[in-house]
């Protein structure tokens, strides 16, 4: 039996400044339109979340693809994961530097490889062997991010926390991470009732080269299973990884709780156990969904039978 598909997207949970809210909301809307246009034609949830995330990777508003935060040595390193809830197949890449759209590389891993995860040069070579163009890393680097890195490193040398986007919470730990949570993601259920999830990121500002966060790790920042739910997370990756928070959330949906209930519980658990900050979108096969965050703002959007709606959610926890 055919059902109305749903696409839910986030554009990062952090202290989005007032002068950047319009760009975030516009980017999320473009992602919704790209993904839902496929769902409306009968495409799979996997196709939809891949398309939506690719749009966000191409938008330099977000910390994914071009315009991502820079590593300590001034380069862009990208991570992405795509998971099919119907087949439980997944594809992930991490620390790639020469791919414009890591989510497309993740799709190639899902479709073309018996493996699940490739990193660094191996991921790039696999993608190139399957038709993706390799680019110079400089094509992903913006002058805006060079200046941001320079400022962060100057503050680090001076022993000062980065308070640029810290909101009212000026603790060094919080301030250091609220400025770097622009990870993007999407979850969808298609007309056949199959779920999919995708997450992509450029990581945290001034990170050590080779660092991998939660976004591309199954069950951490991304997960999908038709028997439970599809989830994408954004935020400070290390606490999310330690709690395997995506799987934590989908397990509770499988136990009978609604995504609307579980989403805020997941973020509360993140903060209570680890002092972590971030956001979550969660969708089950019946079209029930939830979103929550404990950062000052989160960019989000949904496209369903009522059409597209986008917003910048104010702290909900």
C-alpha positions as a Markdown table, in Angstrom:
| # | Residue | x | y | z |
|---|---|---|---|---|
| 1 | Unk | 0.0 | 0.0 | 0.0 |
| 2 | Unk | 1.4 | 3.4 | -1.0 |
| 3 | Unk | 1.7 | 6.1 | 1.6 |
| 4 | Unk | 2.6 | 9.8 | 1.6 |
| 5 | Unk | 6.4 | 10.1 | 1.9 |
| 6 | Unk | 8.0 | 12.4 | 4.4 |
| 7 | Unk | 11.4 | 14.1 | 4.4 |
| 8 | Unk | 12.9 | 15.7 | 7.5 |
| 9 | Unk | 16.1 | 17.7 | 7.3 |
| 10 | Unk | 18.4 | 19.6 | 9.7 |
| 11 | Unk | 21.1 | 22.1 | 9.0 |
| 12 | Unk | 23.0 | 22.0 | 12.3 |
| 13 | Unk | 22.3 | 22.8 | 16.0 |
| 14 | Unk | 24.4 | 25.6 | 17.4 |
| 15 | Unk | 24.2 | 29.3 | 18.3 |
| 16 | Unk | 23.2 | 30.4 | 14.8 |
| 17 | Unk | 23.7 | 34.2 | 14.6 |
| 18 | Unk | 20.8 | 36.5 | 13.7 |
| 19 | Unk | 22.4 | 37.4 | 10.4 |
| 20 | Unk | 22.8 | 33.8 | 9.3 |
| 21 | Unk | 19.3 | 32.5 | 10.1 |
| 22 | Unk | 17.9 | 33.4 | 6.7 |
| 23 | Unk | 20.7 | 31.6 | 4.8 |
| 24 | Unk | 20.2 | 28.5 | 7.0 |
| 25 | Unk | 16.5 | 28.4 | 6.4 |
| 26 | Unk | 16.9 | 29.0 | 2.7 |
| 27 | Unk | 19.4 | 26.2 | 2.5 |
| 28 | Unk | 17.2 | 23.8 | 4.3 |
| 29 | Unk | 14.3 | 24.6 | 2.0 |
| 30 | Unk | 16.4 | 23.9 | -1.1 |
| 31 | Unk | 17.4 | 20.6 | 0.4 |
| 32 | Unk | 13.7 | 19.7 | 1.1 |
| 33 | Unk | 12.7 | 20.6 | -2.5 |
| 34 | Unk | 15.5 | 18.5 | -4.0 |
| 35 | Unk | 14.8 | 15.4 | -1.9 |
| 36 | Unk | 11.0 | 15.5 | -1.9 |
| 37 | Unk | 10.9 | 16.0 | -5.7 |
| 38 | Unk | 12.3 | 12.5 | -5.9 |
| 39 | Unk | 10.0 | 11.0 | -3.3 |
| 40 | Unk | 7.0 | 12.5 | -5.2 |
| 41 | Unk | 8.1 | 10.6 | -8.3 |
| 42 | Unk | 8.3 | 7.3 | -6.4 |
| 43 | Unk | 12.0 | 7.3 | -5.6 |
| 44 | Unk | 13.4 | 5.6 | -2.6 |
| 45 | Unk | 14.1 | 7.2 | 0.8 |
| 46 | Unk | 17.8 | 6.6 | 0.2 |
| 47 | Unk | 17.7 | 8.6 | -3.0 |
| 48 | Unk | 15.9 | 11.4 | -1.2 |
| 49 | Unk | 18.2 | 11.8 | 1.8 |
| 50 | Unk | 21.2 | 11.6 | -0.5 |
| 51 | Unk | 19.9 | 14.4 | -2.7 |
| 52 | Unk | 18.9 | 16.6 | 0.2 |
| 53 | Unk | 22.3 | 16.3 | 1.9 |
| 54 | Unk | 24.1 | 16.9 | -1.3 |
| 55 | Unk | 22.3 | 20.2 | -1.6 |
| 56 | Unk | 23.5 | 21.2 | 1.9 |
| 57 | Unk | 27.0 | 20.1 | 1.1 |
| 58 | Unk | 27.0 | 22.4 | -1.9 |
| 59 | Unk | 25.8 | 25.4 | 0.2 |
| 60 | Unk | 28.7 | 27.1 | 2.0 |
| 61 | Unk | 26.4 | 28.2 | 4.7 |
| 62 | Unk | 26.8 | 24.8 | 6.3 |
| 63 | Unk | 29.7 | 22.8 | 7.8 |
| 64 | Unk | 29.6 | 20.1 | 5.1 |
| 65 | Unk | 31.4 | 20.1 | 1.8 |
| 66 | Unk | 32.5 | 23.5 | 0.5 |
| 67 | Unk | 32.7 | 26.0 | 3.3 |
| 68 | Unk | 33.4 | 23.5 | 6.1 |
| 69 | Unk | 35.5 | 24.3 | 9.2 |
| 70 | Unk | 39.2 | 23.8 | 8.8 |
| 71 | Unk | 41.5 | 21.4 | 10.5 |
| 72 | Unk | 44.4 | 22.6 | 12.6 |
| 73 | Unk | 46.6 | 22.6 | 9.5 |
| 74 | Unk | 44.1 | 24.6 | 7.4 |
| 75 | Unk | 42.5 | 21.8 | 5.3 |
| 76 | Unk | 39.0 | 20.5 | 4.9 |
| 77 | Unk | 38.3 | 16.9 | 5.9 |
| 78 | Unk | 34.9 | 15.5 | 5.4 |
| 79 | Unk | 32.8 | 12.6 | 6.8 |
| 80 | Unk | 29.5 | 11.2 | 5.7 |
| 81 | Unk | 27.2 | 8.2 | 6.2 |
| 82 | Unk | 24.1 | 6.9 | 4.3 |
| 83 | Unk | 22.0 | 4.1 | 5.6 |
| 84 | Unk | 19.0 | 2.2 | 4.1 |
| 85 | Unk | 16.6 | 1.1 | 6.8 |
| 86 | Unk | 14.9 | -1.5 | 4.6 |
| 87 | Unk | 18.0 | -3.5 | 3.7 |
| 88 | Unk | 20.3 | -2.4 | 6.7 |
| 89 | Unk | 22.9 | -1.6 | 4.1 |
| 90 | Unk | 25.1 | 1.4 | 4.9 |
| 91 | Unk | 28.0 | 3.3 | 3.3 |
| 92 | Unk | 30.4 | 5.7 | 5.1 |
| 93 | Unk | 33.5 | 7.7 | 4.3 |
| 94 | Unk | 35.7 | 9.7 | 6.7 |
| 95 | Unk | 38.6 | 12.1 | 6.4 |
| 96 | Unk | 38.2 | 12.7 | 2.7 |
| 97 | Unk | 39.9 | 15.8 | 1.3 |
| 98 | Unk | 39.4 | 15.6 | -2.5 |
| 99 | Unk | 35.7 | 14.9 | -2.9 |
| 100 | Unk | 33.2 | 17.7 | -3.3 |
| 101 | Unk | 30.2 | 15.6 | -2.1 |
| 102 | Unk | 31.1 | 12.9 | 0.4 |
| 103 | Unk | 27.5 | 11.8 | 0.6 |
| 104 | Unk | 27.7 | 10.6 | -3.0 |
| 105 | Unk | 30.8 | 8.6 | -2.1 |
| 106 | Unk | 28.9 | 7.1 | 0.8 |
| 107 | Unk | 26.2 | 6.0 | -1.6 |
| 108 | Unk | 28.8 | 4.3 | -3.8 |
| 109 | Unk | 30.1 | 2.4 | -0.8 |
| 110 | Unk | 26.5 | 1.4 | 0.0 |
| 111 | Unk | 25.7 | 0.3 | -3.5 |
| 112 | Unk | 29.1 | -1.0 | -4.9 |
| 113 | Unk | 31.1 | -2.4 | -2.0 |
| 114 | Unk | 30.8 | -5.4 | 0.3 |
| 115 | Unk | 32.4 | -3.1 | 3.0 |
| 116 | Unk | 30.7 | -0.4 | 5.0 |
| 117 | Unk | 33.4 | 2.2 | 5.6 |
| 118 | Unk | 36.3 | 3.7 | 3.8 |
| 119 | Unk | 38.6 | 6.5 | 5.1 |
| 120 | Unk | 41.2 | 8.9 | 3.7 |
| 121 | Unk | 42.9 | 8.1 | 0.4 |
| 122 | Unk | 41.2 | 4.7 | 0.3 |
| 123 | Unk | 37.8 | 6.3 | 0.2 |
| 124 | Unk | 38.9 | 8.8 | -2.4 |
| 125 | Unk | 40.4 | 6.1 | -4.6 |
| 126 | Unk | 37.2 | 4.0 | -4.3 |
| 127 | Unk | 35.0 | 6.9 | -5.2 |
| 128 | Unk | 37.3 | 7.8 | -8.2 |
| 129 | Unk | 37.2 | 4.2 | -9.4 |
| 130 | Unk | 33.4 | 4.5 | -9.5 |
| 131 | Unk | 33.2 | 7.7 | -11.4 |
| 132 | Unk | 33.6 | 10.5 | -8.9 |
| 133 | Unk | 36.0 | 13.4 | -9.8 |
| 134 | Unk | 38.8 | 14.2 | -7.4 |
| 135 | Unk | 39.4 | 17.9 | -6.7 |
| 136 | Unk | 42.0 | 19.9 | -5.0 |
| 137 | Unk | 41.3 | 20.5 | -1.4 |
| 138 | Unk | 41.7 | 24.2 | -1.9 |
| 139 | Unk | 38.4 | 24.2 | -3.8 |
| 140 | Unk | 36.6 | 23.4 | -0.5 |
| 141 | Unk | 38.4 | 26.1 | 1.5 |
| 142 | Unk | 36.8 | 29.5 | 2.0 |
| 143 | Unk | 38.6 | 32.7 | 3.1 |
| 144 | Unk | 35.9 | 33.1 | 5.7 |
| 145 | Unk | 37.1 | 29.8 | 7.3 |
| 146 | Unk | 40.8 | 30.8 | 7.1 |
| 147 | Unk | 39.9 | 33.8 | 9.1 |
| 148 | Unk | 37.8 | 31.8 | 11.6 |
| 149 | Unk | 40.7 | 29.3 | 12.0 |
| 150 | Unk | 43.2 | 32.1 | 12.5 |
| 151 | Unk | 41.0 | 33.7 | 15.2 |
| 152 | Unk | 40.4 | 30.4 | 17.0 |
| 153 | Unk | 44.1 | 29.6 | 17.1 |
| 154 | Unk | 45.0 | 33.1 | 18.4 |
| 155 | Unk | 42.5 | 32.6 | 21.2 |
| 156 | Unk | 43.9 | 29.1 | 21.9 |
| 157 | Unk | 47.4 | 30.5 | 22.2 |
| 158 | Unk | 46.1 | 33.2 | 24.5 |
| 159 | Unk | 44.4 | 30.5 | 26.6 |
| 160 | Unk | 41.0 | 32.0 | 25.9 |
| 161 | Unk | 37.8 | 30.0 | 25.0 |
| 162 | Unk | 36.1 | 30.7 | 21.7 |
| 163 | Unk | 33.0 | 32.7 | 22.7 |
| 164 | Unk | 32.0 | 33.8 | 19.3 |
| 165 | Unk | 28.7 | 31.9 | 19.2 |
| 166 | Unk | 28.4 | 30.7 | 22.7 |
| 167 | Unk | 25.2 | 32.4 | 23.6 |
| 168 | Unk | 24.5 | 33.0 | 27.3 |
| 169 | Unk | 26.6 | 30.0 | 28.4 |
| 170 | Unk | 30.2 | 31.3 | 28.6 |
| 171 | Unk | 31.8 | 28.2 | 30.1 |
| 172 | Unk | 35.0 | 27.3 | 28.2 |
| 173 | Unk | 33.8 | 23.7 | 27.4 |
| 174 | Unk | 30.4 | 24.9 | 26.0 |
| 175 | Unk | 31.9 | 27.9 | 24.1 |
| 176 | Unk | 34.5 | 25.8 | 22.4 |
| 177 | Unk | 31.9 | 23.5 | 20.8 |
| 178 | Unk | 28.7 | 25.6 | 20.2 |
| 179 | Unk | 30.7 | 27.5 | 17.5 |
| 180 | Unk | 31.2 | 24.3 | 15.5 |
| 181 | Unk | 27.9 | 22.5 | 15.0 |
| 182 | Unk | 26.8 | 22.9 | 11.5 |
| 183 | Unk | 26.6 | 19.2 | 10.6 |
| 184 | Unk | 23.8 | 18.5 | 8.1 |
| 185 | Unk | 21.4 | 15.5 | 7.9 |
| 186 | Unk | 18.2 | 14.1 | 6.6 |
| 187 | Unk | 15.8 | 11.2 | 7.3 |
| 188 | Unk | 13.0 | 10.0 | 5.1 |
| 189 | Unk | 10.2 | 7.5 | 4.7 |
| 190 | Unk | 9.2 | 6.7 | 1.1 |
| 191 | Unk | 5.9 | 5.6 | -0.4 |
| 192 | Unk | 6.8 | 2.0 | 0.3 |
| 193 | Unk | 7.4 | 2.6 | 3.9 |
| 194 | Unk | 11.1 | 2.3 | 3.8 |
| 195 | Unk | 13.3 | 4.5 | 5.9 |
| 196 | Unk | 16.7 | 6.0 | 5.2 |
| 197 | Unk | 19.1 | 8.4 | 7.0 |
| 198 | Unk | 22.1 | 10.5 | 5.9 |
| 199 | Unk | 24.5 | 12.7 | 7.8 |
| 200 | Unk | 27.5 | 14.8 | 6.5 |
| 201 | Unk | 30.0 | 17.1 | 8.2 |
| 202 | Unk | 33.2 | 18.9 | 8.0 |
| 203 | Unk | 33.8 | 18.3 | 11.6 |
| 204 | Unk | 34.8 | 20.8 | 14.3 |
| 205 | Unk | 36.8 | 24.0 | 13.9 |
| 206 | Unk | 40.6 | 23.6 | 14.5 |
| 207 | Unk | 40.3 | 19.8 | 14.9 |
| 208 | Unk | 43.4 | 17.6 | 14.7 |
| 209 | Unk | 43.8 | 16.1 | 11.2 |
| 210 | Unk | 42.4 | 12.6 | 11.2 |
| 211 | Unk | 39.8 | 13.2 | 13.8 |
| 212 | Unk | 36.5 | 11.5 | 13.0 |
| 213 | Unk | 33.3 | 12.5 | 14.8 |
| 214 | Unk | 29.9 | 10.9 | 15.2 |
| 215 | Unk | 28.3 | 11.9 | 11.9 |
| 216 | Unk | 29.7 | 9.0 | 9.8 |
| 217 | Unk | 29.6 | 6.3 | 12.5 |
| 218 | Unk | 26.6 | 3.9 | 12.4 |
| 219 | Unk | 24.4 | 4.2 | 15.4 |
| 220 | Unk | 26.1 | 7.4 | 16.6 |
| 221 | Unk | 25.2 | 10.3 | 14.4 |
| 222 | Unk | 23.2 | 8.3 | 11.8 |
| 223 | Unk | 21.1 | 5.2 | 11.8 |
| 224 | Unk | 18.1 | 3.7 | 10.0 |
| 225 | Unk | 16.1 | 0.5 | 10.5 |
| 226 | Unk | 12.6 | -0.1 | 9.3 |
| 227 | Unk | 11.8 | -1.9 | 12.5 |
| 228 | Unk | 12.5 | 1.2 | 14.6 |
| 229 | Unk | 13.3 | 4.6 | 13.1 |
| 230 | Unk | 15.7 | 6.8 | 11.1 |
| 231 | Unk | 17.8 | 9.3 | 12.9 |
| 232 | Unk | 20.4 | 12.0 | 12.2 |
| 233 | Unk | 22.2 | 13.9 | 14.9 |
| 234 | Unk | 24.3 | 17.1 | 15.0 |
| 235 | Unk | 26.5 | 18.5 | 17.7 |
| 236 | Unk | 29.5 | 17.8 | 19.8 |
| 237 | Unk | 30.6 | 14.4 | 18.4 |
| 238 | Unk | 32.6 | 12.9 | 21.2 |
| 239 | Unk | 29.8 | 12.6 | 23.7 |
| 240 | Unk | 27.4 | 11.4 | 21.0 |
| 241 | Unk | 29.8 | 8.6 | 20.1 |
| 242 | Unk | 30.3 | 7.5 | 23.6 |
| 243 | Unk | 26.6 | 7.1 | 24.1 |
| 244 | Unk | 25.9 | 5.6 | 20.6 |
| 245 | Unk | 23.1 | 8.0 | 20.8 |
| 246 | Unk | 21.4 | 7.4 | 17.4 |
| 247 | Unk | 20.9 | 3.7 | 18.2 |
| 248 | Unk | 19.8 | 4.6 | 21.8 |
| 249 | Unk | 17.0 | 6.7 | 20.3 |
| 250 | Unk | 15.9 | 4.3 | 17.6 |
| 251 | Unk | 15.8 | 1.4 | 20.2 |
| 252 | Unk | 13.4 | 3.4 | 22.3 |
| 253 | Unk | 11.1 | 3.9 | 19.3 |
| 254 | Unk | 11.2 | 0.2 | 18.7 |
| 255 | Unk | 10.2 | -0.4 | 22.3 |
| 256 | Unk | 7.0 | 1.6 | 21.6 |
| 257 | Unk | 7.7 | 5.2 | 22.4 |
| 258 | Unk | 7.0 | 7.9 | 19.8 |
| 259 | Unk | 9.7 | 9.9 | 18.1 |
| 260 | Unk | 8.2 | 13.0 | 19.5 |
| 261 | Unk | 8.8 | 11.7 | 23.0 |
| 262 | Unk | 12.2 | 10.1 | 22.4 |
| 263 | Unk | 13.9 | 13.1 | 20.7 |
| 264 | Unk | 13.9 | 15.4 | 23.7 |
| 265 | Unk | 14.7 | 12.4 | 26.0 |
| 266 | Unk | 17.8 | 11.7 | 23.8 |
| 267 | Unk | 19.1 | 15.2 | 24.1 |
| 268 | Unk | 18.4 | 15.3 | 27.8 |
| 269 | Unk | 20.3 | 12.0 | 28.2 |
| 270 | Unk | 23.2 | 13.5 | 26.2 |
| 271 | Unk | 23.5 | 16.4 | 28.5 |
| 272 | Unk | 22.9 | 14.5 | 31.8 |
| 273 | Unk | 25.4 | 11.7 | 31.0 |
| 274 | Unk | 28.1 | 13.6 | 29.1 |
| 275 | Unk | 27.4 | 17.3 | 29.4 |
| 276 | Unk | 26.9 | 17.2 | 25.6 |
| 277 | Unk | 25.2 | 19.7 | 23.3 |
| 278 | Unk | 23.5 | 19.0 | 20.0 |
| 279 | Unk | 20.3 | 18.3 | 18.1 |
| 280 | Unk | 18.4 | 15.3 | 16.7 |
| 281 | Unk | 15.8 | 14.5 | 14.0 |
| 282 | Unk | 13.9 | 11.2 | 14.3 |
| 283 | Unk | 11.3 | 9.6 | 12.0 |
| 284 | Unk | 9.5 | 6.3 | 12.2 |
| 285 | Unk | 7.9 | 4.2 | 9.4 |
| 286 | Unk | 4.5 | 5.5 | 10.3 |
| 287 | Unk | 5.5 | 9.1 | 9.6 |
| 288 | Unk | 5.7 | 10.1 | 13.3 |
| 289 | Unk | 8.6 | 12.4 | 13.9 |
| 290 | Unk | 10.4 | 14.3 | 16.6 |
| 291 | Unk | 13.2 | 16.9 | 16.8 |
| 292 | Unk | 15.0 | 18.5 | 19.8 |
| 293 | Unk | 18.2 | 20.3 | 20.6 |
| 294 | Unk | 19.8 | 22.0 | 23.6 |
| 295 | Unk | 21.8 | 24.6 | 21.7 |
| 296 | Unk | 20.5 | 28.1 | 21.2 |
| 297 | Unk | 19.1 | 27.3 | 17.7 |
| 298 | Unk | 18.7 | 24.5 | 15.2 |
| 299 | Unk | 17.9 | 24.8 | 11.5 |
| 300 | Unk | 15.3 | 22.3 | 10.4 |
| 301 | Unk | 12.6 | 21.6 | 7.8 |
| 302 | Unk | 10.0 | 19.0 | 6.9 |
| 303 | Unk | 8.2 | 18.2 | 3.7 |
| 304 | Unk | 5.0 | 16.0 | 3.8 |
| 305 | Unk | 1.4 | 16.0 | 2.6 |
| 306 | Unk | 1.1 | 19.6 | 3.9 |
| 307 | Unk | 4.0 | 20.8 | 1.9 |
| 308 | Unk | 7.3 | 22.2 | 3.0 |
| 309 | Unk | 7.9 | 24.0 | 6.3 |
| 310 | Unk | 11.2 | 25.3 | 7.6 |
| 311 | Unk | 12.3 | 27.0 | 10.7 |
| 312 | Unk | 15.0 | 28.0 | 13.1 |
| 313 | Unk | 14.1 | 26.3 | 16.3 |
| 314 | Unk | 14.9 | 28.1 | 19.5 |
| 315 | Unk | 16.3 | 26.1 | 22.4 |
| 316 | Unk | 13.8 | 23.4 | 23.2 |
| 317 | Unk | 15.4 | 21.7 | 26.2 |
